Amino acid sequence: MVVPFLALTLAAAPSDSLGRQPDSSVTLPVGAPLSVPDSTQAASPRVVRRLAEIVVRAQFHDPLSSETVQRVPGEALRKLPVSSVAEALALQAGLVAQGEALHVRGGRSGESAWALEGVSLAEPLRYRLLELPVLAVREVEVVSGGLDAEYGGALAGVVKLRTLNPPEKPEAMLLWQTDGREFTHYDRVSGRLGLPLRPLGVGMVTTLEAALDDAHLPFLRTKRRREILGGSFGWRADNRILGHLKLATLAGPKVSLEVVANRRVEEPFNPMFSLDGWTTTCVGGGGEPPVCLGPGYSPEPLPGYDRYRAADHAVMTDDRKLLAVLAWSAGGPQRLASASLGWLGTRRVTSVGGGDDDSYLSPERLAVFGSDESPYSDLFHVYAGDEPFFHKAESAQWSLRGDLERVTEHGNRAKAGLALTYDAVRFRELDFTTYGANLDSLRSYRAFAPGASAYAQGRWVFEGMVLNGGLRAEYFTPGPQADDQSFAGETSAFWSFSPRLGVAYPISVRDVFSLAYVRMEQNPARDFLYENRGVQKNISARQQLGNPNLEPATVIDWQAAVKHSFSPQWAIQLGFFYRDLFGLVGTRSIEPRPGLPMPRYENVDEGHATGFELSLTRAEGEGSHAELHYTYLQALGTQSLEEGLPYGFRSDTRLPSIGEHPLDWDRRHSITLATWWRWGTWAYAWSTTAGTGLPWTPRTRRQLDSDLSQTNARRFDPFEWTNASARWRVFGDTPITLSVEVHNLFDRRNDARATLSGYPHPYINTIFDDYGAWRSESAQRGGAYWNDDPGDVDDLPGGWVPVDDPRLLMPPRTVRVGIELGW
């Protein structure tokens, strides 16, 4: 019996996704026949050369796959100078970080799916992500190209997280990091406890992380403290509490229950709400009756002035998420069955004080800005009142998934799965800046909808070639409430079909070439679908109408990649990609009545991304590791944000962009280095990200955009960010480790953005982009507003007034020290 087969499959094939190991070490030339003896004979194949299995498996996800996968082990999360999973992923090829938003291969931040045991970590309203504590993560995989049919619901890629399993013996770890209140008042406490509960046949691992940080921005709010167990505690500008609990069987079929809890409280800085002293809404002038010269401010008490700390009257956000996942898997080396049941619940409130009571939204408490005709105030600051905004959103998502996989002895593989989801959402938002303008600004809805998906994926190995093919089907519906929405029209459910095709050709036992074609759809986030406001009143151009007729967006993705392993330690990967996106959610104006324009979400935005990634890695156990990535990326599209152009009159048509321009995250060239190594009782880590500056849009002073061809036509200075850390294990064998960690080592003040929303100001950075015009005219950053009123009877000096808004810059250098205890 003669079977033509692939030498790489037998000799150096990696363990697959099930963790199966190769059961042979026979190496033959590619395409050479392998003589397999009859079962009645005692002879066995002659071993020509035995290769270490780690050669390919340690470096490549799967040489026979057409996917591009980047792995971040838990060791990297704990040794690199990073504070979150997102920070570690930002060091990988093809990923661009904008603040906390990650863009994979040129896609919007919400176009990447994050999953734990097949259950989504993104809530259905706006695809905001649930976080895991760093100490709880065992491994992260970023699948960014050539995705198999099991992955869907995302246009840019999939991030898969795996958590630590319960240990064989009791383990504990405690970590504390602080900057000693010398930089941003940063403190982070993390703890993990693992126990085998053998009488119950299960093990447990639980992790808790709390990070409190005033960030690099001024914290001007009143500090509220609580006495807990003899200690004094209070919120800072950015507060995160993350928890994780995992129960898993120790033997037999794998059954696990995971619970993840998040709470994040943000008290952001807004320079418009920065006055701290005594204010009045009306400074009296001479005359009879007295003339009101507008609001006034004094750092000292004055008659008729009231105490006012503006920062306490700006909104804050309290965001809570809870996830529970029950997973089961069983099978052997050639068959595997798995299933998971998940529930994700979220609650997000943005309000003054963080409560869910919107009674502060009243005419008497509207924000009062200064006057340009008064010597006692300025145009920019708030002198009285509250920020007139309230937002409350709740969601719940149930998901059920099952998968079956079969692998033959020749390397052929078949996998299929089915998933069901059920979403329930509730939303209420009120923008009270429209008071008295005859604009309907109360947006409220409640809806639920089912969803489903199914896929089949196969792999066929023949004559040295590997064919990967699959098909995915998804069912999407806006739900039964769609017909009750404003401007609903005829709504219906959508079936989308996504073919996947890839070819892999192992050139040698160290080289693999692959081609892939993928078509994927992503359902619109639920918040884009629903609307209660009608045609009786106009609406603000800053609050788009939901559209239940939205369809899934589509991407067509092409990829060519080469993987090469130099040795058991060194490997290189090169990938070229082209992504064409269409049917993305954007904003366009409709006229339900003549002369009454209203902005509404539509499937109108398009884009494409082109580039290549080059990655060089070196790994030698846990002692040292190094990765060097270079990415060339060209990300073009009609609009970066679903909301479209952010500036213009409150109730008027805003020009849509009909041409392509660089998107906000279009970083053409970027290079990242991440490494750690050990030297005796010392351990060191280093990470650097450098690249071309991100684009920004020049503006004309006090004019609306009439030519959108200049969108993102200029770029910031080149970007560089370096973190470094050193750890010392005290006396070698003790469980105590001391550390020092430096972020932004070279103290480079990179530009984060050119402008920001001026909400709730009536025109600064709302109708007009003052920050962008200031930068265009002066070539200076920091922001400014224009104060030149031609009708100024007092002949006050006009011109630009610098703001020096620190939100436009990335943080300066910070130093953190820490102590780690492990048992």
LINMO-V195510 format. One line per field, one symbol per residue. phi: phi as a letter, one per 30 degrees, with the letter a starting at -180 (. if undefined). burial: + if it has 16 or more other ideal C-beta (glycine too) atoms within 10 Angstrom, else -. Layout:
# LINMO-V195510
phi: ???
burial: ???
This chain:
# LINMO-V195510
phi: .ccdbcedddcbdddddcidcdcbbdbbdeiddcdcddddccdbedddaccdddecddccdadcccdcbccbdeeddccddbcadddddddcdicbcbicdccchiddddccccbbhicdccdddbidcdccdedcccabbcccaiddddcaiadclbcccbcddeddbebabbbbbaciicbchcbbbbbbbbbdcdecibbbbbbbbbbbbdhccdccdddccbcbhiccbadcdbbbbbbbbbcbdcaiedbbbbbbbbbbcccddbddcbdblbbbdacdcdjbddddcidbbbdbdbeiccdbcdddccdbbccbbbbbbcbbaakcdcbbbbabbbbbbbbbbbadjidcccdddbedcddccdcdcbdcabddcccajcddbbbbbbabbcbbbbbbbbbcdcjdbbbbabbbbbcbbbbbbbcdddeichcdbccbababadaaabbbbbbbcahicbccbabbbbcbbdjddedcddhdiccadbcbbbdbbbbbbddadcbbcbbbbbbbcbddddddccacdccdbdbddcbdddbdcdcddbbcbcbbbbcbcdaeccabbbbcbbbccaiddbcbdbbdbeibdbdbdbdbdbaabblbbbbbbbbbicdaabbbbbbcbbccadbdcddiddbkddbadcdddcccbedecdcdbbbbbbabacbidcbbbbbbbblddddbcdbcehbddcbdddehdcbddecabbcbbbbbddhicddcbcbbbcchechddddcacabdcecddbdibdccdeddddddciccjiabcbbcecdddhddcjdcdchddddcddddbbbcabbcbb
burial: ----++++++++++-+++---+---+++-+---+----------------+-+-++++++++++++++++-+++-+++++++++++++++++++++++---++++++++++++++++++++++++++++++++++++-+++++++++++++++++++++++-++-++---+-+++-+++---++++++-+++++++-----++++++++++++++++-+++-------------++++++++++++++-------+-+++++++++++++++++++-++++++---------+++++-------+--+-+++++++-++++++++++++------+-+++++++++++++++-----+-++---++++++++-+-++++++++++++++++++++++++++++-+-+---+-+-+++-+-++++++++++++++----+++++-+-+-+-+++++++++-+--+-++++++++++++++-++--++++--+----+-+-+++++-+--++++-++++++++++++++++++++----++++++++++++++++++-+++++-+++--++-+++++++++-+-+++++++-------+++++++++++++++++-+++++----++++++++-+-++++++-+++++++-++--+-++---++++++++-+-+++++------+++++++-++-+++++++---++--+--++--++--+-+++-+-+-+-------+-+-+++++--+++++++++-++++-++++++++++++++----+++++++------------++-+-+++++++--+-+-+-+---
